[in-house]
């Protein structure tokens, strides 16, 4: 693959919807996710779900998303992440921050 093509893919803006299962509520996990996203310059949101999972949508470059998903999989010191279910979805133009939805 030519270098220019590779770089184009690495910096392409993408968006994912992610469902995180495990012990991820009541342990500061949404705050951890929000801080991880902000530190990487990603946008989107994170929210607790009724089934004790956490849902999020995240948008940014492919290379930053890869790092973010690794951090989410690892979790904070109090969370236990069992699984991530990721689906690529349409980008949201004009989004400017990552927020916690209550």
C-alpha positions as CSV (number, residue, x, y, z in Angstrom):
1,X,0.0,0.0,0.0
2,X,1.5,3.4,-0.9
3,X,2.3,5.6,2.1
4,X,-0.1,8.4,1.0
5,X,-3.0,5.9,0.8
6,X,-2.1,4.5,4.3
7,X,-2.0,8.0,5.8
8,X,-5.3,8.9,4.3
9,X,-6.9,5.9,6.0
10,X,-5.2,6.6,9.3
11,X,-6.6,10.1,9.5
12,X,-10.1,9.4,8.0
13,X,-12.9,10.5,10.3
14,X,-15.1,7.7,11.5
15,X,-17.8,7.2,14.1
16,X,-18.6,4.1,16.2
17,X,-21.5,3.1,18.4
18,X,-20.2,1.0,21.3
19,X,-21.9,-1.1,23.9
20,X,-19.7,-1.8,26.9
21,X,-20.7,-4.7,29.3
22,X,-19.3,-5.7,32.6
23,X,-19.0,-3.9,35.9
24,X,-19.2,-0.4,34.3
25,X,-21.8,1.5,36.3
26,X,-21.3,3.2,39.6
27,X,-17.5,3.0,39.3
28,X,-16.6,6.3,37.5
29,X,-16.5,4.6,34.1
30,X,-18.4,7.3,32.2
31,X,-16.0,9.9,33.5
32,X,-13.0,7.8,32.6
33,X,-14.4,7.3,29.1
34,X,-15.1,11.1,28.8
35,X,-11.6,12.0,29.9
36,X,-10.0,9.5,27.6
37,X,-12.0,10.8,24.6
38,X,-11.2,14.4,25.5
39,X,-7.5,13.7,25.9
40,X,-7.4,12.2,22.3
41,X,-9.5,15.0,20.8
42,X,-12.5,12.8,20.1
43,X,-16.1,13.8,20.1
44,X,-19.4,12.0,21.0
45,X,-21.2,11.0,24.1
46,X,-21.4,8.2,26.8
47,X,-24.5,7.1,28.7
48,X,-25.6,4.5,31.3
49,X,-28.2,2.0,30.1
50,X,-31.0,0.3,31.9
51,X,-29.4,-3.2,31.5
52,X,-26.2,-2.1,33.5
53,X,-24.2,-1.6,30.3
54,X,-22.8,1.7,29.1
55,X,-23.4,3.0,25.5
56,X,-21.3,5.5,23.7
57,X,-20.8,7.1,20.3
58,X,-17.3,8.3,19.5
59,X,-15.9,10.1,16.4
60,X,-12.4,10.9,15.3
61,X,-9.5,9.7,13.2
62,X,-9.0,5.9,12.9
63,X,-5.7,6.0,14.7
64,X,-7.2,7.9,17.7
65,X,-10.2,5.7,17.8
66,X,-8.0,2.6,17.9
67,X,-6.2,4.0,21.0
68,X,-9.5,5.1,22.6
69,X,-11.0,1.7,22.2
70,X,-8.0,0.1,23.8
71,X,-8.4,2.5,26.8
72,X,-12.1,1.7,27.1
73,X,-11.4,-2.1,27.0
74,X,-8.8,-1.6,29.8
75,X,-11.2,0.5,31.9
76,X,-10.4,2.4,35.0
77,X,-9.1,0.9,38.3
78,X,-12.7,0.2,39.5
79,X,-14.4,-1.1,36.3
80,X,-14.3,-4.6,34.9
81,X,-15.0,-4.5,31.1
82,X,-16.2,-7.9,29.8
83,X,-16.9,-7.0,26.2
84,X,-17.2,-4.2,23.6
85,X,-19.7,-4.4,20.8
86,X,-18.6,-1.8,18.2
87,X,-20.6,-0.8,15.1
88,X,-19.5,1.7,12.5
89,X,-22.2,4.4,12.0
90,X,-22.5,7.7,10.0
91,X,-20.3,10.6,11.1
92,X,-21.9,13.6,12.8
93,X,-20.5,16.8,11.1
94,X,-20.0,19.8,13.4
95,X,-19.8,17.9,16.7
96,X,-17.3,19.7,18.9
97,X,-17.0,17.8,22.2
98,X,-17.5,14.6,24.1
99,X,-20.1,14.6,26.8
100,X,-21.6,12.5,29.5
101,X,-25.4,12.1,29.1
102,X,-27.2,11.6,32.4
